[in-house]
Amino acid sequence: MKTLNIKKMGLAIGTTGAVLYIGCIILMVSVGREGTIFFFNSLLHGLDVEPIIRMSVPPLDAFFGIIQTFILGWLVGALIAAIYNIGLGADEQVESNPS
């Protein structure tokens, strides 16, 4: 099996998270409050998000949200790749030294 590139995996997951965050912004702007509530209630199997939806998000908060989502995604992706590579290394040692 091949090892995962930690930086590339982090970049992939971080970028995916940031794109999803931007998609959420576009959704909220385009469909309004009622459409946003309908979308997330449907997505979350009927969990009522109406009390927690905040439509007036300042641009600076949205910008920092995108950055924070990317950073957290990068860290999660890097950690997944590192743990995978550690596990892969242990598997290869077992296969090369059968007891």
SVG drawing of the C-alpha trace seen along z (x, -y; Angstrom):
<svg xmlns="http://www.w3.org/2000/svg" viewBox="-39 -43 50 61">
<polyline fill="none" stroke="black" stroke-width="0.4" points="0.0,0.0 1.1,-3.6 1.6,-6.2 -0.5,-9.3 1.1,-12.7 0.3,-14.6 0.4,-18.1 -1.7,-17.1 -4.3,-15.4 -4.5,-18.4 -4.8,-20.7 -7.5,-18.6 -9.7,-18.4 -9.1,-22.0 -10.0,-23.2 -13.1,-21.0 -14.2,-22.5 -13.6,-26.1 -15.6,-25.4 -18.5,-23.9 -18.4,-27.0 -18.6,-29.3 -21.4,-27.2 -23.3,-27.7 -22.8,-31.4 -24.1,-31.4 -27.1,-29.2 -28.0,-31.6 -27.7,-34.7 -29.7,-33.2 -32.6,-31.5 -33.1,-33.7 -34.0,-32.8 -36.9,-30.4 -35.1,-28.6 -32.0,-28.2 -34.1,-26.8 -35.9,-24.4 -32.5,-23.2 -30.8,-22.6 -33.9,-21.1 -34.1,-18.6 -30.4,-17.9 -30.3,-17.3 -33.3,-14.9 -35.8,-17.3 -33.6,-18.9 -35.1,-22.4 -32.4,-25.0 -34.7,-28.0 -33.7,-29.3 -30.0,-29.2 -30.0,-30.6 -28.3,-34.0 -28.7,-35.6 -26.9,-38.8 -23.3,-37.6 -20.7,-40.4 -18.3,-39.9 -15.3,-39.8 -16.9,-37.0 -17.5,-35.1 -13.9,-35.6 -12.5,-34.3 -15.0,-31.4 -13.6,-30.4 -10.0,-30.6 -10.7,-28.7 -12.6,-26.0 -9.6,-25.6 -7.2,-25.4 -9.3,-22.8 -9.8,-20.8 -6.0,-20.9 -5.2,-19.7 -7.8,-16.9 -6.6,-15.8 -2.9,-15.9 -3.8,-13.9 -5.7,-11.3 -2.8,-10.9 -0.3,-10.6 -2.2,-8.0 -2.8,-6.1 0.9,-6.1 1.8,-5.0 -0.6,-2.1 0.7,-1.3 4.2,-1.2 3.2,1.3 1.5,3.5 4.5,3.6 6.8,4.6 4.5,7.5 4.4,8.6 8.2,8.5 8.9,10.4 6.4,13.2 6.6,15.1"/>
</svg>
